[in-house]
Amino acid sequence: MNLYAIVIGLIVLTLLTVSLGRLSKVKTKADYLVAGRSLPAIVLVFTLLSSWIGSGSLLAGAENAYKHGFVALWQGAGGWAGLLLIYFIAPRARKFAQFTIPDLLEARYSQTARVLGVIVILLAYTAVTSYQFIGGGDILHLIFPDTISAIFGRYLIAAFVIVFTAIAGMASVAYMDLFIGLLATGTLCLALPILIHHGGGWSVIHAALPASHFTIFGDYTVIQCLEIFLPTCLLLLGNQSMYQKFFSAKSEKDASHAVVGWIVGTVVLETVIVALAVTGSALFPGGEVHERPREILAYIGLHGFEPAPVATVILGADGTVQSVTHAAIATATSTQTLFWLQLLGALLMGAIFAKVISTANNWLFSPATNLVNDIFVRYIKPEASNKQVLIVSRLMVVLLGLWSLFQSLGSESVLKRALYAYTIYGVGLTPVILAAFFWRRATAAAGVASIAVGTIVTVCWDTAFIHAHLPRVLAERDAIFPALIASLLCLFIVSLVTTPPTEKQLRPFAEA
């Protein structure tokens, strides 16, 4: 266990060193919010990858894969589909070159759209940050079960994230992500084949699990697959953290090149994560992790690389597999090999921990910039100096971090909270963001109506009132379809019956 503590400690020190190293370069609002628009493509790739793959994939996606198999890839596939369109949006976003999504909403629609956008972002992004704290707390509890409870772990993770994020802003976040992205990519990809080997090979893993774990729809219906596909896709298409990275790019070319690397990295890592969780469900079908399946990847880091397990397959009279058991044999593994396996387990745990920190940094930093740029500078103190903006920015990081921590204390289901956050953002903002770039007829009134109605439907969908007044078959469905339909209807109908936007409003969003 000391090895795990050493690895986690080294990661924390490295992240702190990176943050402090960027601190001297932060002198202006642009330095803090968009890294002085200086990020090269290679840094963009890993900061985009690190901000996207966090607890939503490492906990919620892995939990789904542990219980249902490769059907969990539908959640990741929503992001992959969104990325194909992002390739064409990235250079336009960099050309627009503002600070936040509400900047875009006001330029294309109205001030009201800006304010509503800030509200949606605060609701969604602090929810995402909150379940990063849940995931980080779980990891610390697994490593230090006798000294750190899962709840106390959330407090510690919140403190780490608030400090790291407040220090140097976007530059700190982006360069930490470069280190974390390299660590996580290498460790996860190395861990999968070794874990499969320990499980007796892929054929044994396959035999230990239901056949549905390896089919495209698994034990889901098509509608259920779409209910985890669409929120992810819509969130990615409108993700403010992503656009803020594009605003931070050195050039439009760097933004486009970064998306290509992001696509490759996302497909590879999310597939590896699901495969690890599926393999883990065969190796550890019961016990503590069966009760808390969201911890499967961290549990693999602790127990998956212990002395090589030997798989025993028990066949029935008809030749079919009845059960598969794994028994560890310490003498089968040399001391040196054991050390390297334990080090890999510690690095895997460290990579997951670092990913959680990284994602929390990104999703906490983004709404803080909204409160500063879209509320404080826009309405309260337009003449604020760079020093004042930096002070208020760091204060907002602290306050929003505390709010996210409070939310994490009242929630346990990471998957449910992830889908809620994805949906509220995906239906509230993504349609109007895409329309800003691709539909000239979208109007200010339609943008406001779309944001407001999509958000209200999502927030109210799981209330007792809805369940009491809708047929059960509808009320028990997730909010994504009703909220998205309501948002799109408002966008299209109101646009067609109101005055078209002016050329001045459209010019910043023209094709690059």
VENCORHU-V826220 format. One line per field, one symbol per residue. ss: DSSP state (H for helix, E for strand, L for the rest). phi: phi as a letter, one per 20 degrees, with the letter a starting at -180 (. if undefined). psi: psi as a letter, one per 40 degrees, with the letter a starting at -180 (. if undefined). A space follows every 50 residues. Layout:
ss: ???
phi: ???
psi: ???
//
This chain:
ss: LHHHHHHHHHHHHHHHHHHHHHHLLLLLHHHHHHHHHLELHHHHHHHHHH HHLLHHHHHHHHHHHHHHLHHHHHHHHHHHHHHHHHHHHHHHHHHHLLLL HHHHHHHHLLHHHHHHHHHHHHHHHHHHHHHHHHHHHHHHHHHLLLLLLH HHHHHHHHHHHHHHHHHHHHHHHHHHHHHHHHHHHHHHHHHHHHHHHHLL LHHHHHHHLLHHHHLLLLLLLHHHHHHHHHHHHHHHHHLHHHHHHHHHEL LHHHHHHHHHHHHHHHHHHHHHHHHHHHHHHHHLLLLHHHHLHHHHHHHH HHHLLLLLEEEEEEELLLLLEEEEEEEELHHHLLHHHHHHHHHHHHHHHH HHHHHHHHHHHHHHHHHHHHHHHHHHHHHHLLLLLHHHHHHHHHHHHHHH HHHHHHHHHLLLLHHHHHHHHHHHHHHHHHHHHHHHHHLLLLLHHHHHHH HHHHHHHHHHLLLHHHHHHLLHHHHLLLLHHHHHHHHHHHHHHHHHHLLL LLHHHHHLLLLL
phi: .ffffffffffffffffffffegfeeccgfffeclmlcffgffggfffff feecfgefdffffffgecnffffffffffffffffggeegfffffflddb fggffffedafffgffffffffffffffffeffffffffffffcfedcff ffgffffgfgfffffffcmgffffffffffffffffffffffffffffen offfgfffdfgffddfdleeeffffffdffgffffffdgfgffffffeff bfffffffffffgffffffffffffffffffffcfcmgfffcffegffff gecfdfggfdedddeefenefeaccccfcfffcffffgffffffffffff ffgfffgfffgffefffffffffedfffcebgegfgffffffgfffgfff fffffgfffdbcefffffffffffffefdggffffgeccfefdfffffff fffgfffffefeeffffeddggfefefffgffffffffffffffffdcff fefffegfdfff
psi: dddddddddddddddddddddedeehdidddddffefehidddddddddd ddgbddddcddddddddeaeddedddddddddddddddddddddddfadi ddddddddciddddddddddddddddddddeddddddddddddgdedhid dddddddddddddddddeadddddddddddddddddddddddddddddee iddddddeiiddeeidebfiiddddddedddddddddehddddddddeid iddddddddddddddddddddddddddddddddgeaaddddgeeeddddd ddeefihhihhhhhiadeeihdihihhhhdeehidddddddddddddddd ddddddddddddeddddddddddeddddddgdehiddddddddddddddd ddddddddeeidhddddddddddddddddddddddddehdehiddddddd dddddddddedeidddddeiiddddeiieddddddddddddddddeeihi iidddddeeih.
//
